[in-house]
Amino acid sequence: MSKVSLALFFLFLGVSSWVHAQEVRDSTQTYLVIKNDGAEYVGTIIEENAREVLLKTMSLGEIYIPKHEIKEIILLQSDGRSEKREQFATRYFFSTNGFSLDDENYIIWNIFGPDIQINYKNKVGIGLITSWFGSPIIGSIKYSKTLDETTHLGYGSLLGTGSWSQLRVGGVLPYVSLTKGDATKNLTFSAGYGLLWDETDVSGNALVSIAAMNKTTNRISLVFDSFILYNSSQADVFSLIIPAIRVESEKKRAFQIGFAGTLNEGELFAFPLPLIQWFRNF
């Protein structure tokens, strides 16, 4: 190979490497730039090369960020959410919200048993909850609808039976959930009316839930779940409160630990042991 050919060969390699190092981004789109130290910046990318990114932000103006300090660059939608959907965003600890499963299917391993949630045509979620002994068996269905960019509505029902151990025992809980916020930071108010039956005995109670989630880092979310049960026959209110921490250990996996307590007749009782859940996406 001649010296000229050899020089042209190395020049071609250099140009090819430079071209492949560039990622053409739309300057009219908004991006989230996440640094290795966890700092996040939102803005439009004016210029990008192999060494640095020039980002125009609303609060800081134009800033240069060295490429070696950048962990990830995410395209944001018009409502400020990332195109990369948050994992397990439809669940708090036990309650759900107005978000749809989209194309996500997951299973939650509780200490008492599994909880499976499957997407059906994006807007409909179908689930199955049971114990390791197969009693009770509870089926769920939920339809989700987006009202505007930050408001989401979900309505559905739980239907359960004592199965093989208590064939004559069952229950149903239709509910509606209204969620305000996005998949990383939201507040949900849910209300429903549950019916329980055992042979000829039927009883019903109103159930209200207030839940919230705030994703504080790329992997850690603070979760709050609660249930307020009103017993009309005894004019009594019973509350279950569950603050929790969720850690996304890796893609398609998360671990959640909650600290539950009950409030009844003005007395607070904390459970002595934490509640633990393992999330797996499939």
N, C-alpha and C positions, 0 to 999 in steps of 0.2 A: 504494500500500500504506500503510495507516494505521500510526501509531507503535506501537500495541498489537500489530498483526500482525507488524511488523518485529521488535519485541522478542521475541515468541513464536518467530519464525523462528530468531533467533540463539540463543535459549535451547535450542531443539530441536537445533541443530547442536552446541552445547556438550555437552548431555547425551549425544547420539549418539557424539561423539568420546570422551567419558569411558567410556561403556559398551564401545566397541570397543577401548579401550586396556587394559581389564581382561581377563585370561585366567583363567577359573575353573579352579582346580586342586584336586585331592582332598587334603584335609589329612591323610588317613591314608596317603598314598603317600609314598615317599622320592624325593627329587630330587637331581640333581647340578647345582650352580650353578657355572658357569665364568666368571671375570672376564676383562676385557680384558688384564690383566697376566699371565694364566695361572694365577692362584690358583684352587683348587677347594674347594668346601664341599659336604658331603653332609648332608641333613637333611630335615625336613618343613617345608612352607611354611605358616606360621600366618596370615600376612596379606600381601596384595600389592595395590599401587595403582600409579598412573602414575609415582610418584616413587621408590618403594623396595620391597624385599621383606624381610619378617621371616622369617628362617630359624631353626629350632630344630635345633641340631646336638648330637651326643653329646659332643664334646670341648670346645666353646666355649660351649655353651648357646645362648641366643637372640641373634642378631646381625642388625643392619639392613645391607642392601647396597643402595646407590643404583642405580637402574635404569640410569643412563647408564654405570655401571661393569661391567654384566653383558653378557657376550658371548653366553651360551647357557644355557638351563635344560633339563635332560634328565631325563625320567622313568626311574627305575631299576626293574628287575624284582626279584622276591623274592630272587634270588641275587646281587644287587648289580650286575648288568650292565645296560647301557643298552639301551633298545628299539631304538635306532639301531645296527645291527650294525657292528662294526669291519670295515674293508675288508681284504681279502686275509689274513684271520686264519688261513686253513688252510695257509699256506705260510711256511717259514722262508727258507732260500736255495734249496736243492734238495729237502729232505725235507718231508713233510707231517705232520699230527698227527691227533688224534681228533675235531676239530671238523668239522661238516658245512658244505657250501657254502650251505645254505639256498636262498635265491633269487638267489645271486650267480654270475655267469659272468665269467671274466676270462682275459686272455691276458698272458703274460710274454714280452717281447722280450729274449732273451739275445743276446750278441754272436754266438754260434754258430748261433742259430735260435730259432723260436717254441715256446712251451709253452702249450697251450690247456686250460683246465679248465671243464667245463660241469656244472651242476647237473641232476640227474634225480630228480624227486620228493623233493626236500629231503635225504633221507638218503644218496643215492647220487651220487657224483661220477665223471664220465667224462672222461679227458684224452687228449691227443695231444702227444707231444714229438718234434721232429725238428730237423734242421739245414737250413741254406739250400740244401743240395744234395739233400735228401730221403733221406739215408742217415746214420745208421740212422733207422728209424721205430719209436717206442715208444708203445704204448697203455697206459693205466692205468685202473683201476677201484677205487673205495674205498667201503665202507659205514661209516657213522658211527652211533654209539649213545651216548646220554648215560646214564651209570651213576648219577650224582647231580649235585648242583649244581656241583661243581668237578672232577668226574672224567668223562673222555670217552674212548671207545674207538673206534678205527678199524682196519679190516682190509681188505686188498685185494691187488692184484697189479700188477706191471708185466710186460708182454710185448712183446718187441722183435725186430726183424729187420734185417739189413743192407740190405734192400730191393734195389733195382736193382744196386747195386755189389757186394753180397756176399749173394747169394740163399741160400746154404747156411749162413750165420751167423745165430744167434739166441740169445735168452736169455729167462729168466723169473725173476721175483723176487716170491714171495708174502711178505707181511709183516703185522705187527700193530703198532699204535701206541697207547700209553697216555699221555694228557695230563692233567696236574693244573694247575688254575688256570682263569682266564677268558680272554676273547679279547684282553685287553690285557697280561696278565702270566701266563705259563704255562711249564711244563717238560714235555718229551715224551721218552719212551724208546721207541724202535722197534727191532724185531728181525725178521730175515728170513733166508731161505736162497736164494741165487741160483745158477741153473744156466746155463751157457754151452755152446753146442754149435757145432761146425764140422765138417760132414760126419759122420764116425763118432766124432770126439773130443768127449767130454762131460766137463766139470769143474764142481765145485760148491764154494761157499764160504759160510760164515756171515757175515752183515753186521749190525752194530749201529749205531744212531744215537742220539745225545743232542743235543737241540736245545732252545732256550729263546728267549723273547721278553719284552721289558719296554717298554711304551709310556711314555716319560718325559714327553712333552708331547702336546699335541693332534695334532701332526704328525710327531713324531720317535719312532722305536722302535729299541731296541737288539736286534739279532738274533744268535743264535749257532747254528751248524749244525756237525755233525761226522758222520763215517762211520768206522767201525772194521771193517776187513776181516781175517778170520782165514783164512790159507791153511793148511789141514790137511796138505797134502802136504809143505810145507816148514816147518811149525810156525813160521810167521812172521806177525807182526801189522803191518798197514799202516793208518795213520790219516790222514784228511783233515780239517782244521780250518778253519772259515770264520766268523770274527766279521764282522758287517756292521752298517750303519746304513741304516735305511729312512726316507725322507722323503715324506710325503703332500703333494704339491705342490698338489693341489686334489681336489675330489670326483671319485671314480672314477679317480684317477691317483696313482701313487707311483713313486719312484725309489729304487733300492737299490744300494749299493756295498759289496762284500765284499773282504776281504784274506785270501787262502787260503794255507795252508801244509800241508806233509806231514810226518809223523813216521814214520820207518822205521828200525828197528835202533838206536833211541836218537838218531838224527840228525834235526834239524829243518831243513826247507828251505822258505823263503818264496817264493811266486810273485812275480816281479818286477813284474807288472802287476796292477792290481785287477780284480775281476770286477764287471760292471755289468749291472743288470737294470732294465727299464721295465715297470711294471704298468699295465694298462688294463682297466677294468671295462666290460662291455657287456651 
